[in-house]
Every structure is written in structure tokens, then in C-alpha cells.
């Protein structure tokens, strides 16, 4: 299983990213692959 999180915050190292990191730590301990995609701060088409 793989979990992908999309961070829409304009601050790459902000609170949202920190919280996602905490969730990912727990998932990784269970052997679940994780991926963070940062989409905040840029233009979306």
C-alpha cells in the first residue's frame, strides 16, 4: 500500500507539512510507503 499526501499550503515547511510528517512516521512504522506532493505556492492550470 502507498499513501500520497497533497500539501496545498504555500509554506513548504509550515504546520501542514509538519503534521503530514507525523502521520507519515506512523504509517512508515507499519511498513506503508508514503509520498508527499507539495502543490502550494504555484500556479495551477
N, C-alpha and C positions, 0 to 999 in steps of 0.2 A: 504494500500500500504506500502511496505517496500523498502528502498533503502540501498544497500550494496556497500561500497566503499572498494577497494583493494589498500592498500598503499604498493608500491614496493620499497620505499626509505629505505636505510639501517639505517637511523637515525629515530628511532621511534617517537621522539618528534621534528622532523625537520619541515621545511617550508611546506612540503606537508601535513603533519598531521595537522598543524595549519590551512591551507586553507580548508581542508576537514571539520575540526571542524566548521569553519564559515558557510560553506554550510549546514552542519547538523543542526546548530542552526536555520537557516531559515526554513528548512524542518520540524523540530520538532515543530516550532511555528504554522505550518499548520496542525499539527496532524499526520505527516508522521513518521513512525517508521524508525530508522536508525541503521546500524551496520557497524563498522569499522573492517576490517580484515587486519592485518599487515603481509605481506609476505616478506618484505625486510630483508636482512642481513642473511638469512638462505639458506640452500641448497635446491634446488628444484629438485625433481626426474623426 
